[in-house]
Amino acid sequence: GWNATSRLAASRVDAFVAVAQYLDSIGLTPPKIYGADCAQGYAVIEDLGDGLYAQMIPQGANEIALYEEAARVLAHVHAAKPPPARLEGPDGASWPVLDYDALALEVNADLFVEWLPQSIDVRIDDAARARWEKVRDGLIVKVLGFPRAFTIRDYHAENLLWLPERQGLKRVGLLDFQDALRGWRAWDFSMLLHDARRDVSPAAHEATVRAYLEASGTSDAEFQRELAVLGTINVMRILGLFARLTSRDKKMRYLEFMPRMWGHLGRTLQHPALADARAFVEDVARPYLEKAA
């Protein structure tokens, strides 16, 4: 099924409490778990309040400062001792740290060619599909060569809270992390910076990457390549998901997010490592890239 091939926890409470305990153990701020009955599917957790990045920034919070701190949280996660193969939580809960492997990359990237033709004017015939599979496989080879890292996965402004009364990295509250796995450091950056629901300012984008590079000691050129390649796969995945939600599930509100995602895709495809992918997308969907530019 979809959850299995995508390495998703499917909202399992045991996954949530086990990952929460791990994040707490390395000095971060998931909700405290006060009690859990995973067999019955519930937990009593801390209320971290209403200070979501997505709400605080429009109200005047400093976008750059908040995003820089989110970047430092990721640097801390990546510098921590890697988690064990299986995370333990309260009430005997445990959850495996799965790999975002080639199959998961493939089925998620394929959403782009499988669902866009059913939602918008993108045509994928047999020749285009065969060409896509070569492009996709080339992207996957690149990704599998990148350094692995613990990946929170849904790391964006709707899942991050600002807690100014706390200290240091604990000021960033974390939500929606039950699908965490062994992926890549740039995946969470793509989720953070290639946001579907809000425009991250160019200044905040640049400051976020710079804060991570300074905190982690990572090479700028190396990281920018990882972000472009993983960002391309991730943005194509999200475009495919939104097309599926509109065409299959009739959730038409997702159409309003797609121009922003086309803009993200146009920018990630500018990296020299993505020449083949850029040529493919330009051939099958050029009007959408040009309209979003």
Secondary structure, 3 states (H helix, E strand, C coil): CHHHHCCCCCCCHHHHHHHHHHHHHCCCECCCEEEEECCCCEEEECCCCCCEHHHHCCCCCCHHHHHHHHHHHHHHHHHCCCCCCEEECHHHCEEECCECCHHHHHHHHCHHHHHHHHCCCCCCCHHHHHHHHHHHHHHHHHHHCCCEEEECCCCCCCCEEECCCCCHHHHEEECCCCCCEEEEHHHHHHHHHCCCCCCCCHHHHHHHHHHHHHHHCCCHHHHHHHHHHHHHHHHHHHHHHHHHHHHCCCCHHHHHHHHHHHHHHHHHCCCHHHHHHHHHHHHHHHHHHHHHC
